[in-house]
Amino acid sequence: MSEKWIGLLELPFRNLREAKAQLEELERRRRKLQQLGRDMVQEFRERFPTAPAYPARYSDRTLTGYRWRRAGHNAVSFDITSDAGRAVLEQVPADVRRVWLAFERRRIYLNMALAVTDYERIRLRDFLERLDRLRAVET
């Protein structure tokens, strides 16, 4: 990556080696954030084992990994600030509601950190794969 114009792009790396190191750092950060998410879900479930809803990890690819989920057989996800979410909040005492809203704030921040990390990781992987394919064509 010796072309001078690359420096004008202000990428978070200067060369291929740094790009690969950046990917490793993103993978490490992702594992840390996923552990924080597991800890959050477990903490909530331990504090509120019979709650009508709880934060849960969804494995789809929307970059919104943690959502609220209703307890029971119709376990659909919902936004706690929506009408459905507010109805669930009304089922719990005011002091519990404040704790749940603190979990909601934590969930929002965690989702943001994970989304940014995952998006960067996805784009960086794609970048490195495209460069590998380009090198194969050039040789």
Salt bridges, closest charged atoms under 4 A:
GLU18 OE2 - ARG14 NH2 2.56
GLU25 OE2 - ARG28 NH2 2.53
GLU27 OE2 - ARG121 NH1 3.76
GLU27 OE2 - ARG125 NH2 2.75
GLU43 OE2 - ARG47 NH1 3.59
GLU43 OE1 - ARG106 NH1 2.94
ASP60 OD2 - ARG67 NH2 2.54
GLU104 OE1 - ARG107 NE 2.65
ASP118 OD1 - ARG30 NE 2.52
ASP118 OD1 - ARG121 NH2 3.47
ASP126 OD2 - ARG123 NH2 3.35
ASP126 OD2 - ARG130 NE 2.73
ASP132 OD1 - ARG135 NH2 2.22
